[in-house]
Structures are given as C-alpha cells and as structure tokens.
Amino acid sequence: MKNVTAGPGTGIRGAGGGARAHDARWLALLVLCLGELMIVLDVTIVGVALPSIRADLGFSEASLAWVVNAYLITFGGFLLLGGRLGDLLGHRTLFLAGVALFTAASAVCGFANSQGMLVAARAVQGIGGAVVSAVSLSLMMTLFTEPAERAKAMGIFGFVSSGGGSLGVLLGGILTDLLNWHWIFLVNVPVGVLVIVLTLVVISGARAEGGAQRIDMAGAVTVTASLVVAVYAIVNGNQIGWLTGRTLGLLAVSCVLLVIFLGIEARVRSPLVPLRLFRLRNIAVSNVIGVLWAGAMFTWFFLTALYLQLVLGYSPLQVGLAFLPGNLIMGAVSIGLSAKLVLRFGIRPPLSAGLLAAALGLLLLARAPVHGTFAVDVLPSMILLGLGAGMAFNPVLLAATGDVEPAEAGLASGLVNTSFMMGGALGLAVLASLAASRTSALLAHGESQAAALTGGYHAAFLAGATAAAAAAALGAALLRAPAPQTTGGLGEATGEPAPCTAFSVRDCRPSEQPG
C-alpha cells in the first residue's frame, strides 16, 4: 500500500485524508502511548519484585537498591539529550531507536543470571526509556494541532504517564506472584516489537522545519554529566548520608558542571537548551510544578506499597490490586473529564484542583493506623489521588509545551520529563530518608516495629502532601493560558494576556471574546 501523509505536519502514514486520516492519528497516539507505558511502568514495576530478585541473585540490602538506581540515573541523565537529538535527527527515528534499545535491554534483564548483568542492563534500559519519553510527547504534539483534539489526546497521554506508575505496582505484583520476577522485564519484549512495527506503519519520519542542524556536544556532555552525577548523589544519599563529604562533593561537582553548561549555552550558536526558553513563564513554572508533584507521586507509589506490605501484611498481588481503584479513576478522568475541564476553564483551575485533591489524599494516608483496613484507611486516598492525577497531568503537559515552536517540542518535553524524573528521584530519596529517620526515633522510644514504620510513613506522606499543595499554589498564581496556535507552531509567550483560544476563554483579551 502506498504511504502518503494525511496532511502537512501531521506525521501520519495512511490512506488519504478525511475520516481515514483522522482514525490514523488516533492509532498513532495509541502507538505512542504503548511506548510511553512501557517506560513509565518500569519505574515502579520492579518495586514489589525486589525481594524475589534479592533472594534469587544474592543481592545484599545495600546493593539491591542499584536495581532501581541504575535505571533512574541514566533515565534522568539522558532526557535532555534525547529530546534535542529528536529535534535534530527526527522524532520518529529517535523513538524507534529508543524503543529498540529499551526492548533489547529488557530481554537481557529478563534472562539476567548475575547481579552485574541485571544492573548493567537496567542502566541501558534507562537510556532507551529517556529517548522514548523525550520524543513521544513531541510526536503527539505534531499529530494533534486543533485545541480540542490536542486536549483530548493530552488527557489520554497524561493518563498513561501518570497512571503507569501505579499500574506498574499492580502488574509487578501479578507477574511476580503468578510467574516469577523475570517476567516483569520479559513482558516488554513483545510489546516493544509491536510498537516498532506499528510505528513504521502509521507514523511518518517527517521532521519539524526550522530546527538547528548541529548538535551542541559540549553542552550535551556537561548537562548529561551534571544530571547523572546529581541523580547518583541523590539516590545514594540515604545509604551513605546526606551530609557526608562524598554526597556533598558529588552535589558540588554537579553544580559546577551545571554552571559550565549554562556558560556554554549562553555562547554557542546552536545551544542544546536555548536559555531564552526559561523566560517563558509557563515553561519555568511547569517544570517547578513537575519537580514538586513528582516527589509527591513517587512517595505515593513506593511508600504506600511498603505500608501495605510491611504493616498490613499484603502480598505483592494484593498490593497491586489495592492500586486498581486509583488507576481506574485516573484513566476515566484523564481520558474524559480532564480535556473537557481544560477546554472549559483553561489550565489553571483543573491543575490546582487536581493537585489539591492529591494533597488531600496524601493527608489521609498520613493518618492510616497500624491496624488499618482497606475500605476505611486506604481506598479514600486512592480515589482522591487517582482523581487528582487524572485532572492535573494534562494541564501540566499543556503548560510545559504550549509556548514553543515545533522544532523545539522535543526539547520542551525533555525538560518537563527531566523535571518529573529528577523530582521523583529527589523526592523519594528525601522522603524515604525522612521516613527512615522517624522510624528509627520511634524504635528508640520503645515503639513496636509496625508502629515505628507507620509513624515514619506518616511523616513522609505529610511532606508529600505539602509538596503537592505548594505545586497547586504555584499553578494557580503563576500559570497563564497557552499562546494561540497560528501556522502550525505555538508562538513565544509574552507578558500580555493571551488571545482567545479553546484552552481558556477566561484569560483572553476582551476584544477577542468568542461570540
């Protein structure tokens, strides 16, 4: 069958235009969501399988953390580079390369029979995952240019991105209980092959016009090294101490590399990250929100699973099922309600309301007792967190990518993905350290193991609720309506009120109010 594009800039392979081209775009979105789901799942799917991995491969308690940390370090470190390479070399090309690398590394993880083999393969998985996450959102923004359709597509993509973490806990529990830990990795192989085949069929390789033709290698090396060193220091802070010379030294090295990177970007002709992007208020604010929110969400995924297992005595499968109500609500809200809310009220009210709902859910978890029950002490929090995540993720993505040109869409999505991953790694490390410190103090005062663990989790959930509430306040106070789309790209933001768009009629200039 002859491949033709469905229209300028759509990036669709298919048969002609009209309804068939319309259907092809939604099929392409499904392909992108499948690719993103593989990546997001892998952040949390390993959590419930760690005890089995430890027993099978002989990890110590300290070395077991590297099964998670190896993935986080490379994922966080390569997001910006992956996004920029997608802008320069083509988003589909990089998407295919990232999926192929991630799939191959997953197969190696699944067949790993030694500690070194598993940890090394996890690091390669992180590189592939970073590339996929950085460019998949850019491809989606190219596919959907009409505000109403883009809002709906963002809702679907947002559900996959935000719901995939808790879905990973469910899938990890099922696969570990019914089969074995190897299958949490092997399940990626057929999915990855399917994504590659479908991508070749339905998504074209056209690149956005106007992108730079050179790669800023000096900037790429310095920022990637800075992020890798920072994540390495963060994820090891709990083990070796936050105020030790090693941790502080690594953080100092990361800061020096970041300063060098900023100096390079201010001087080169084709920078990896044009610093002018940070003058766009929505990009700057949405990235700060991403850091705060990711810290809260990672706390929910990991520490709730530990509370259910270590305090309430749930099996891995039961832990996974406990997250199911939140996943279902998150999906329903992301795909249906979220887009309608954005179109009706703009990005600020749904974002703030969603983050406040998530904060309330974490506050409820901060009072869950030692002898808690699911219906009374867990389910209400799951409902609120699912509702909040479903409402808020779509507006965050719109804010982070709505003011850039198509040639820089990969960079913008790479920035917000980096904020989420760095915020998640930092938030989890800090709040897990807070929980451990509180638990130790309670044990020293004679509390039982279960009571001490619960008290530690309470402290972390309270801090996570504070972070989510702070993100809600920032969004309500500082975000504005995205700039309107005119000729296929989104113009640079200004300090003036934005003209009317389908995203928000409340923030438009009076002379342009829709009739």
N, C-alpha and C positions, 0 to 999 in steps of 0.2 A: 504494500500500500504506500502510496506517495505521501511523504511527510511535508506538510505545509504549516505555516504558522497561522494561528487564529486571529492575529491582529498585531499591530505594532506594539512591541514591548511586552506582549503577554507572556512570551516564553513557553508557549504551548505547542506541542506537536499534535496534529489531529487532522480531521477531515473537515476542511472548510470552516465556515463561521456559523452564526446563529446558535440554535439550541445545542448542536453537537459540540461546538467550541465551548459553550457555557458549561456543558457537562464535563468536558475535558479538563477545564480549570479546577473543578471540584475534585476530580480524580487526581489531578496533580497535587492538590492540597492534601489529599489522603496519603499520597506517597511521602510528602514532606513530613506529615505527622507521624507516619510509621517510623521514618528515620529518626526523628526527634525523640519519639517514645523509647526507642532502643537506648538512646544516650541517657535520657533522664532516668529511666528505670535503673540503670547501672549505678547510679549514685547511692541508691538505698537498698537495692535487691540483695546486696551482699550482707547487709546487717544481720538478718536473722539466721544466716548460714555460717557466720563466723565461728560459733562453737564447733560445728561439724568440720570445718576446714582446719581448725586448730588441732582437733583430735586426729584427723587423717594425715596431715602433713607434718605434725610435730612442732608447730609454732609455739614459741613462748608467749606469755601475755603481752610483753612489750613488742615483740616482732610481729605479732598478729595485726597490729594497727597499720602496718605497711600494706596490707591487702587493700585497705581503703585509701591510705595516704598516697600511695603511688599513683592512683587514678586522679585524686584531687590535685596533686602537684602539677602534673602535665596538663590536665584539663584547664586549670586556671592560668597556667603559664602560656599556653598557645592559642587562647581565644582571639586576642587582638591580631596576631599574625595570621591566623586562619581567615578572619574576616577580611583583612586587607588583601590577602592573596586571592580571595574570591572576587573582590572588586577588580583586581588587575588581570587575572587569568580566566575568569569566567566562573560564575557561581555554580552552574551545573557540573563543570569539570571538577571543582573542588569538593562539591557534595558527593559525587561518585567516588572520588579518591578517599574521602573521609569515611564513607560507609564501608568501602572495601577494606581499608586498614582496620577499622573497628571490628568488622566481621572476622577477619583473619586472626586478629588478636584474641577475640572471644573464643575461637576454636582452640587456640593454644592454651588459654585459661582453662577451658573445659577438660583438656587432656593433660593438664599440668600434674606432674608427679613429684615435684620438689618445690621448696619454698622460693628459691631463686627464679625458677621458671614462671611461677604464678605471679610474683611481684613484677618481674620484667614485662610480662605480657599485659598486666594491668596498666603499667606506665604507657605502653603503646596504645592500649585502648583509650587512655585519656587524650592522647594526641589526635586520634581519629575522631573521638567524640567532640573535641574542641572545634575541629574543622566543620563537622556536620552542624553543630549548634550555631556557629558563627554565620554560616551562609544560608541555612534553611529559611530563616526569617526574611532574609533579603530576597530569596526566590519568591516567597509568598507575597511580599510587598509588590513585586513586579507583576504577579499574576492578577492581583485584585487592586484596581485603581479607583473604582467607584466607592464613595464613603460608606454606603450601606453594606455593600458586599464585603468591603475590607473589614468593617466592624464585625460582621458575622464570622468571617474567616479568622480574624484575630481571636474571637471567642473560642473557636474550635482549637486553634493552635495554643491558646492560653490554657485551655483545659488539659491538653496533652502535656504542656510544660510544667504546669503547677500540680496536676493530678498524678503525673507519672511517678513522682516521688513516693506518695503514699501507696500507689498501685504496686510499686516495687516491693514494699513490705509485704503486701498480700501475695504477690507472685512468688517472692522468695520463700515465704512460709509454705505455700502449696508444693513447690518443686522440691524443697528440702525434706518435707515430711513424706511425700508420696514417692519420690525418686531418690536423689542424692544431690549434694551441693554442686556437682559438676554441671548439672542441667541448668543452673541459673546462668551459666555462660553459654552452653551449647544451644540453648533456645534462640540465641541471637543469630545463629548461622543461617537457618532457613529464612528468617525474617530479613536479614541483610541481603541475601541473594535475591529475594523477591523485590526489595526496594531498588536494587541496582537495575534489575530487568525493567521494572515499571518506569523508573526514571528515564532510561534510554528510550522508552516508547512514548511517553506523554510529555516530557519536558525538553524544550529545545536548548541548544547551547549558546543562544544569543547573549551577548554581554551588553550591559548598560553603556550608553555613549558618554564620553566626556571623562572617563577615568584616566588616572595617571598611567603612564606606560613604563615607569621604572619603580623598582622596589627599594625602599629605604632600608638597606641591610643593616646599617649601623643602628638605626632606630629599632629595627626588629630584634636585633641581638640584645640590645640593652634593656628594652622593656620586657622581653620574654625572660631574660635572666633575672630581672628585678622581681617579676611576678613569681617565678619558680622559687627563688630564694625566700620571698615573703611567705608563700604558702608552706614551704618546708619548715620555716621557723614557727609558723602558726600551728601546724598540725603536730609538731613535736613539743610545743610549749607545755602541755600537760605532763609529759614524761620527764623532761629534764629541768623544768622550772621556768617560769616566765621572767624572772629577774636574774637568771644565770648569765654569765659572760657569753656563753655560746648563743643563747637566744637573742640577747640584746645585740651582740655582734652581727648576727645574721640579719636582724632587722635594720641595723645601721648600714650594712652593705646594700641591702635592698633599697634603702632611701637614697644612698649615693648613686646607685645605678639609675634610679628614677630621675634624680636631678640631672644626670648626664643625658638621659633620654630627652628630657624637656629642653635642654640646651640644643641638642641635635635637631629636634623638631622645629625649633624657632629659626633655624638657619638653612635647612636643606630646601631644595626647590620642590621636591615631591615627598612630603613627610608621610610617615606611616599613619600618624594621628594628627591631622591639622588642628592646631591648638584653638583656632577660631571656633571649632565646634563647641567648646566649653563656654563660649559667650552666648550660646543658645540656651536660654533658661531651662526649657523643658528637658534637654539632654542632661544638663548638670543635675537638676533636681531629681529626675527619674533614676539616675544612677545612684544617688544617695539613698533614695527610697528603696532601690533594689538591694543595697547592702543591708539596710535595717530589716527589711522584710524577709530576706533570705535567711538571716540569722534566726529570726523567729520561726520560720517554717522548718528549718533543719532541726531546731530544738523540738518541734512537734513530732517530726518523723522519728527521730532517734530516741529521744528520752521517753516519749510515750510508749514506744516499743519495749524499752527497758523496764518501765514501770509495770507494764502488763506481764512481762516475763518474770522479772525478779521479785516483784512484790505480790502480784495477784496470781502468779503461777501459771500463766497461759503457755500453751505450746506454740511453736512457730506458726502452725496453721491457724490457731485461734487468734494470734496477734494479727495475722493478715486479714482475717475475717472482721476483726474489730475495726479496721480502717475502711471497710467496704461502704458503710453508710456515708462517710465523708466523701469518698470517691464518687459515689452516685450523685450526690447533691452537687458536688463541684462540676461534674460533667453536665448536668441539667442546666445549671446556672450559666456556665461558660458558653455553652452552645446556644442556648435560647435567650435567657433573660439578660445576660451581660451586654450583648450587642444592642438590644432594644434600649437599655438604660443609657448606654453611651450616646446613641442617636438622639435620645430624648433630652438628656440632661448634660451632655458633654462628659469630659474625662474626670473632672474633679469629684463630683458627688458620688459616683459609683466607687471610685478609688478609695475615697475617705471612708465611706460606709463599709466597704469590704474589709479594709484594714482594721477598722474599729470592731467589726464582728469577730475577726481573727484574734484581736487582743482580748476580747471578752471570753472567747473560747479558751485561750491560754490561762486567763484568770480563774476560770472554773477548774482547770486542771491543777492549778496551784492550791486547791483545797481538797483534792481527791485523797481519801483516807487510806490507811494501811489495809483495812478490810473492806475496800470499796466494791461496788457492784457495777457491772457494765451499764445497765439501763439508767442508773441514777448518777454515777460519777464519771462516766466516760462518754456515753452517747451524746449528751447535750453539747459537750465540747467538740466532738467530731462533726456534729451538724453545723455549729457556728463556724468552725474552721473551714469546712467544705464550702459553705455559703460565702464566707469572706474571700477565700482564694478564688472561687469562681467569679466573683464580682470584680475583683481588683486586678487580676493579671492582664486582662485585655486593655484597660486604660493605661497601665504601666508601659506595655509594649507600644501602644499608640503614641504616648508621650515621648518615648525614647527614640522613635524612628520617624515621627511625623514631620520633622522640620528639615530633613536632609534630602539632597538630590539622590536619584537612583544610583549614580556611580559611587556614592558613599554609604549606601544602605548596609552593605556588609560590615563596614567599619562601625556604624551605629549599633547594629545588632551585636557585634562582637563586644562593644563597650558595655552594653547592658548585660550581656551574658557573663562577662568578666565580673561585673559588679555582683551579680547573683552568686556566682561561684565563690568569689573572694569573701562576700558577705556570709555565705553559708559556712565556709571553712572557718573563718574568723569567729562567727557567732557560735558555731558548735564547739569550737575549741575553748572559747572563753566561758560559755555557759556550762559546758561539761566540767571545766575546772572549778567553776563556782559550785556546781552540784557536789563534786567530789570533796571540796573543802568543807562544805556544810555537813556532809555525811560524816566526815572524819570528826568534826567538832561534836556532833550529836553522839557518835560512838564513844568519844572520850567522856561524855557526861552520863554514860550508862544506858543509852537508848538501845533497843534491840536492832538487829541488822535491818529488818524490814522497815522499822520506824525511821532509822537513820537514812536509809536510801530514799524513803518517801520525802523526808524533810529536805534532802538535797535536791530532789526533782522539783519540789515546790519553789525553792529559791530560783532555779533555772527557768521555770515556767513564768514566774513573776517578772524576771528580767526580760524574757522574750515578749511578754505582753507589753512591757514598757517600750521596747523597740518597735513593735507594730503600731502602738499608739503614736509614737513620735513620727513614724512614716506617714500615718494618716494626717497628722497636723501639718507636716511639710507639704503634702499633696494639696490639701485644702487651701493653704496660704499662698503657695508659690507657683503651682502649675497653671498654665493658661491653655486656651483652645489651640489645637494644631493649626499651622498655617494652611491655607487652602491649596488644593492641587489645581494646576492650570494646564500645563503642557506635558503631563506625564511625570513631572517631578514635583517635589514639595519645596517651596521656596524657603529661604533663610528667614528665621523669626526676627521680628522687630519688637520694640518695646510698646508699639501701639496695639490697640485692640484688634483682634483678627477679624477679617471679613467673614460674613456668614458662611458656614459650611454645614453639612449634615451632622457634623460631630457636636456642634453646640450652637443653638440659636440664642442662648443667653449671653454669650460673650461677644456677639458681633456688633459692628457699628450700626447705630440706629438707621442710617440712610440705606442700609443694605438688608434690613429685616425682610425675611421671606414673606410674600403675600399669601 
